[in-house]
Amino acid sequence: MRLLILAGFWFFSVLYPVFAQLPAPDKAAGQDTAGGAPAARSEHFELISDRDDGGLLLKEMEERFGVYNRLFRFDPAQAVFPIRVRAFGNQDDYDSYVSTRLGTTSPGAVYLHYNQRERRELVINRGSPGETKNLPYQALIQFLRAFVSSPPSWMREGFAVYFSTLGFTGEGKISYEENLSWLDTVKGMGEKAPSPEAVLMADNAAYSAAAGLGSPGFSSLAWSLVSFFLNSGNEEYFRTLTDSFLLLSDSKTAEENSEAVMRRIRLWNSLDSFIRDYRFYLDSRKTFTELIAEGQKAWTAGDAASAEIFFMNALNQRPGHYAPYYYMGLLAYEENNYTLAEQYYRSSLQYGADFALVSYALGVNAAAAGKNGEAVNHLRDAAAAAPDRYREKAENLMARLR
């Protein structure tokens, strides 16, 4: 179970070490005709911005490019460089620019795709709340369509969602936490979900209605196929995916590219086996909620070893959630590892756990460790924060410590 749940991190751990130091971007000669802002360039990108953090943004885009192309292995000579990025530091300027072209605005970031390659660009509202959420999604689409104007819909949407949690830290480094936000949605569809074949062939008119193309459910199904190809543990499926990238053509329609990929899948994989393995993979993946529930169940049953696996997998899946830390603290306490229990409890507080609950746990833990003074302080905190829940219990325990 540990290996399966952590499988989603394998791909990123392989990619990260290959990043190279990027050269500082050079100023391009001339001005941008749309805004009059000087353009800055890096190896693959041209940036037009009214802000002074262009070097950092270009570095981020190059880092993202490196992550993507370690998987897709596209020949840079096949794309028209530089790839354009336009950044605004003012909300009104961004909204005006985007709405003029789309008829509406899009929070944070949006990729504008045109038949004329020189007009294509990723537009970013730099520093806005929507940038963190939408830039990773839109940046993948820009990268993919720089090489293949009309990729299969499932591939475009699935990889955009898969990489939507690819972040860029203030220290200039890439970070990644596997995106499982759609897992509940896919599992909730059950037998009503369109077949994987329908999703793979969604650009074909005969399949598009069954795939629900354009519906929110399509994003979840497309993501699930990408996750399966990358993380099933079956090398043949991973190879099928990477081979299919070689079949994509910039001159083909999305339907033609979809059919080419589907022929590759059928050539080496029984479709029945593919569908069976895909569904088994989804069943085997646990959502965060499921992992916590399974861990609680195992802990209640006295199976600490299984509980630890579930809670650790939950922690790996969502390292910024308090629940796994709290339960790992309980397990450490049960094993008389009071120092480790305290560390886990304090981490749970850092990520938003109930103050009274954790204060009481810290008090019990400190008492067991023989730190009576610390125990009393924590117990008093718990009683003050939630007297209806902890005052009586805290006072009884403090009386025994005196």
TANORBEL-V414821 format. One line per field, one symbol per residue. ss: DSSP state (h for helix, s for strand, l for the rest). psi: psi as a letter, one per 40 degrees, with the letter a starting at -180 (. if undefined). A space follows every 50 residues. Layout:
# TANORBEL-V414821
ss->???
psi->???
This chain:
# TANORBEL-V414821
ss->lhhhhhhhhhhhhhhhlllllllllssssssllllllsssslllsssssl lllhhhhhhhhhhhhhhhhhhhlllhhhllllssssssllhhhhhhhhhh hhllllllssssllllhhhlssssslllhhhhhhhhhhhhhhhhhhhlll llhhhhhhhhhhlllssslllllsssllllllhhhhhhhhhhlllhhhhh llllhhhhhhhllllhhhhhhhhhhhhhhhhlllhhhhhhhhhhhhhlll lllhhhhhhhhhhhhhhhllhhhhhhhhhhhhhhlllhhhhhhhhhhhhh lllhhhhhhhhhhhhhhllllhhhhhhhhhhhhhlllhhhhhhhhhhhhh llllhhhhhhhhhhhhhhlllhhhhhhhhhhhhhhlhhhhhhhhhhhhhh hl
psi->dddddedeedddddddeeiihiihiihiiaihddeehihiiadeihhhie iefdddddddddddddddedddfihdeeihiihhhhhiehdddddddddd deeiihhdiihhhidhdeehihhhgheideddddddddddddddeddhdg iiddddddddddeeehihieefihihhhhfdedddddddbeeiiiddddd fdehddedddefheidddddddddddddddedehdddddddddddeeihd eiiddddddddddddddehhddddddddddddddhhiddddddddddddd eegddddddddddddddgeeidddddddddddddefgddddddddddddd eeihddddddddddddddeegddddddddddddddgdddedddddddddd e.
